[in-house]
Amino acid sequence: MAKAVLVMDMPKDCYDCQLGVIADWTNELFCAGKDKAVNNCIPNKKPDGCPLKLMPEKAVKSIHDSDEMWFWNQGWNACIDKILGGMGG
């Protein structure tokens, strides 16, 4: 099965999330990422079970890196650049 990646700014909580929707009929917060209502949203806190994951950081060069590690880091960083698609990072 094909995979997809959504890149967006990490929200501070469910109410700040682009995947959160207030249901008109119940006034409950619905998470489109989990496809269910969110009952444990605390302001300024990402809830347990949130489907969003932080983007990995780029690898930094160290003077102690071997040639093999340098090439690995270059590949890692190229993957992150490709995922971000020129958005920076």
C-alpha contacts under 8 A as a table, 3 or more apart, distances in Angstrom:
res1	aa1	res2	aa2	distance
5	V	83	I	7.88
7	V	83	I	7.92
7	V	84	L	6.97
10	M	17	C	7.75
10	M	52	L	7.76
10	M	54	L	7.20
11	P	14	C	7.16
11	P	16	D	5.39
11	P	17	C	5.07
11	P	18	Q	7.92
11	P	46	K	7.92
12	K	16	D	6.16
12	K	17	C	7.55
12	K	43	P	7.83
12	K	44	N	5.08
12	K	45	K	6.10
12	K	46	K	6.41
13	D	16	D	5.43
13	D	17	C	6.45
13	D	41	C	7.03
13	D	42	I	7.02
13	D	43	P	5.90
13	D	44	N	5.05
13	D	45	K	5.06
13	D	46	K	4.94
13	D	47	P	7.39
14	C	17	C	5.07
14	C	20	G	5.97
14	C	31	C	7.85
14	C	41	C	6.01
14	C	42	I	7.89
14	C	43	P	7.80
14	C	46	K	6.88
14	C	47	P	7.67
15	Y	20	G	6.35
15	Y	29	L	7.81
15	Y	41	C	7.80
15	Y	43	P	7.60
16	D	20	G	7.58
17	C	20	G	5.33
18	Q	21	V	7.86
19	L	31	C	5.69
19	L	32	A	5.13
19	L	33	G	6.08
20	G	29	L	6.34
20	G	30	F	5.57
20	G	31	C	4.66
20	G	32	A	6.25
21	V	29	L	5.60
21	V	30	F	5.07
21	V	31	C	6.45
21	V	32	A	7.42
22	I	27	N	5.69
22	I	28	E	5.50
22	I	29	L	4.46
22	I	30	F	5.95
23	A	26	T	5.66
23	A	27	N	5.03
23	A	28	E	5.40
23	A	29	L	6.23
23	A	30	F	6.46
24	D	27	N	5.39
24	D	28	E	7.86
28	E	37	A	6.64
28	E	38	V	7.48
29	L	37	A	5.72
29	L	38	V	5.59
29	L	39	N	7.55
30	F	35	D	7.25
30	F	36	K	5.66
30	F	37	A	4.13
30	F	38	V	5.68
31	C	34	K	5.43
31	C	35	D	5.65
31	C	36	K	5.62
31	C	37	A	5.89
31	C	38	V	6.21
32	A	35	D	4.68
32	A	36	K	6.92
33	G	51	P	6.26
34	K	50	C	7.71
34	K	51	P	6.68
38	V	41	C	6.45
40	N	47	P	6.60
41	C	45	K	7.41
41	C	46	K	7.54
41	C	47	P	6.05
42	I	45	K	5.55
42	I	46	K	7.56
42	I	47	P	7.21
46	K	50	C	6.81
47	P	50	C	5.67
50	C	53	K	7.97
56	P	80	I	7.73
58	K	76	W	7.10
58	K	77	N	5.35
58	K	80	I	6.94
58	K	89	G	7.83
59	A	73	N	5.61
59	A	74	Q	7.96
59	A	76	W	6.99
59	A	77	N	6.37
60	V	73	N	7.51
61	K	65	D	7.10
61	K	70	W	7.18
61	K	73	N	7.70
62	S	65	D	5.37
65	D	68	E	7.81
65	D	69	M	5.58
65	D	70	W	6.02
66	S	69	M	5.12
66	S	70	W	6.19
67	D	70	W	5.02
67	D	71	F	6.32
68	E	71	F	5.29
68	E	72	W	6.23
69	M	72	W	4.90
69	M	73	N	6.04
70	W	73	N	5.13
70	W	74	Q	6.24
71	F	74	Q	5.00
71	F	75	G	6.31
72	W	75	G	5.17
72	W	76	W	6.18
73	N	76	W	4.96
73	N	77	N	6.07
74	Q	77	N	5.24
74	Q	78	A	6.09
75	G	78	A	5.04
75	G	79	C	6.26
76	W	79	C	5.25
76	W	80	I	6.46
77	N	80	I	5.09
77	N	81	D	6.15
78	A	81	D	5.02
78	A	82	K	6.12
79	C	82	K	5.04
79	C	83	I	6.21
80	I	83	I	5.12
80	I	84	L	6.14
81	D	84	L	5.16
81	D	85	G	6.01
81	D	86	G	6.53
81	D	88	G	7.27
81	D	89	G	7.59
82	K	85	G	4.99
82	K	86	G	7.37
84	L	87	M	5.23
84	L	88	G	6.61
84	L	89	G	7.40
85	G	88	G	7.82
